[in-house]
Each structure stands twice: as C-alpha cells, then as structure tokens.
Amino acid sequence: MYTVMGITGRVGGVIGHDLLSAGLPLRAIVQDPVKSSRWATLGGEIAVAENGDVQALTNAFRGSEAVFVMLPPNADPEPDFSHARHLIDAIRQALAATRPQRVVCLSSIGADCEAPSLLSALSMFETAMVSLSLPVTFLRPAWLMENFSWDIAPARERGVLPSYLQPVERAIPMVSTSDVGHIAARAMRDDVAGERIIEIEGPERYSPDDIAAALARALVRDVHAEAVPRAAWDPLFRAQGMRNPLPRIQMLDGFNDDSFRFTDDGRHAIRGDVTLVEAIAALVRES
C-alpha cells in the first residue's frame, strides 16, 4: 500500500495519479470525506484523518509500504510554532507505531538553514523524521512556481506584479508542484536505506521580471514587476490579517540574501521539466 497525505493538494494529487497509473495500491488520506469520492472512483482506498489525529493517522499508515507525509502550508504560525509541533508529533507517533518500509517527506530548500524563518517548521519536521530511524527521503524543492497564483489578480487588474523577491532582476531556483509530485511518486517506489535528500528545481532559474513577462504573455497585457519596499511588508501583511508576519518576512529575507541555497548551487539537484511560462499559463487558466 502506498499512502499519501495531502492528496487533495497540488503535489499530493500528482503523486496519487502517478501511483495509480503505475498500477500500485493507493490509500488517499483526506480530512473531508466529501472530497474522497474522486479518489475512490479512480480506484484508491480512502482513509479519513485530521492532520493532528494520532489514532486516525496510525490507522491510515498501517500496512503501508511507503508513506508520503507533509505539513499543511501555514504562512502565519504562532511564535513558538506550537501547531506545527503538534502536527509533527502526531505524524511521528503514527509512523513510529506503524513503521512503513520507507517515508517520503515534503520539505523545502532552506530547511537546513539555522536562522529562524517560516521554514523552521520544516527543519523541526526533518529532525523528527530522522529520529524514527526509518528509511526517509526528504524532498527539498525550490520556490514553488504556483506561489504566484496570488499575483494573477493585480497583474490582470493593474499590470503590476508586487514582488517580495528582490531585486526583481535576480533569478533564483524555482520549480512547479507538478514536477515535485512526479519526483515524490518515484521516490516512494525507490528501495533505499537510511536518509536521503533530493533537491529539486525547474529547467531554468527565474526572476520576478521573468514572472511578470510570463504573466504578460498569459494575460495578453503589459505587466511589470515592482519591488515592495521591505519596510512596508509588516504593515501590509498585518492588513491582510496576519498576526505574526515575522517568520514570513524572515523567509523572504532568506531567499533575497541567498541564505537558502542548494548544495553545490544545485549541480546535483534533480531538474523538472515544467517551464515558468507553462506553469503561469496553467494558473491563469485556473483563475
């Protein structure tokens, strides 16, 4: 059995389809039973489990050859990451009780950085998974191209890409969630021992200027990238409803000051196939 958390998301959905296409038994973990019908129709087994429910997760993981685990994204964590710690502990307890042959854990570039940021939760996640002494593969993808879905509206309405990645001409590693999902599905089938880290980026590196150009092409209108002054980040994020924007700001600083790097600048990273233009065009079609 191949068990997948987060299957209703972009990465998990790709994993599920790849596993079923390979003829492998899929167990889809969902929180909302209403969302399970599609996976049941496709031939998957359904397990209903809240992310922090140890017993439900234990039942979902039981009998699995491989388990894909992840934390739900949270851009506004508590100062002590208490909720993330609760979710991590629940996943760890469930894995310790069931001991699958291998675990694939979705992490991120920057998870190995000691400086505090939003990615500190993933650093805690990795540490907890290592403590299980199970074969575990950590996926550390670059900045996700699908993060730019939030920028479609201002680009369409005003022709502006408000950019927190700066300077706007500087290219950084980026990757599509589709490529991450395909690589995760392959990792779940790999017979490996011990710990493994897979760094993932797209076919090229891209800048906010490149994002603006891709949006312009997809929206058929002029779009330009405009750096949002760092002094404005905190009040802007709070105006959007965030209570604790500091970790998000620290994460953006990590990307902007090059603290978050791949080993050997990505020379050993796995390269995906989806280009920025393709990813942005798909987001615009969805919007």
C-alpha positions, 0 to 999 in steps of 0.5 A: 500500500502506498499512502499519501497525505495531502492528496487533495493538494497540488503535489499530493494529487500528482503523486496519487495519479502517478501511483495509480497509473503505475498500477500500485495500491493507493490509500488517499488520506483526506480530512473531508470525506466529501472530497474522497469520492474522486479518489475512490472512483479512480480506484484508491482506498480512502482513509479519513484523518485530521492532520493532528489525529494520532489514532486516525493517522496510525490507522491510515499508515498501517500496512503501508509500504511507503508513506508520503507525509507533509505539513499543511502550508501555514504562512502565519504560525504562532511564535513558538510554532506550537501547531506545527509541533503538534502536527509533527508529533502526531505524524511521528507517533503514527509512523513510529507505531506503524513503521512503513518500509520507507517515508517520503517527506515534503520539505523545502530548500532552506530547511537546513538553514539555522536562522529562524524563518517560516521554514523552521517548521520544516527543519523541526519536521526533518529532525523528527523524521530522522529520529524514527530511524526509518528509511526517509527521503526528504524532498527539498524543492525550490520556490514553488512556481504556483506561489504566484497564483496570488499575483494573477489578480493585480497583474490582470487588474493593474499590470503590476506584479508586487514582488517580495523577491528582490531585486526583481532582476535576480533569478533564483531556483524555482520549480512547479508542484507538478514536477515535485509530485512526479519526483515524490511518486518515484521516490516512494517506489525507490528501495533505499536505506537510511536518509536521503535528500533530493533537491529539486528545481525547474529547467531554468532559474527565474526572476520576478521580471521573468514572472511578470513577462510570463504573466504578460504573455498569459494575460495578453497585457503589459505587466511589470514587476515592482519591488515592495519596499521591505519596510512596508511588508509588516504593515501590509501583511498585518492588513491582510490579517496576519498576526505574526508576519515575522517568520514570513518576512524572515523567509523572504529575507532568506531567499533575497540574501541567498541564505537558502541555497542548494548544495553545490548551487544545485549541480546535483539537484534533480531538474523538472521539466515544467517551464515558468511560462507553462506553469503561469499559463496553467494558473491563469487558466485556473483563475 
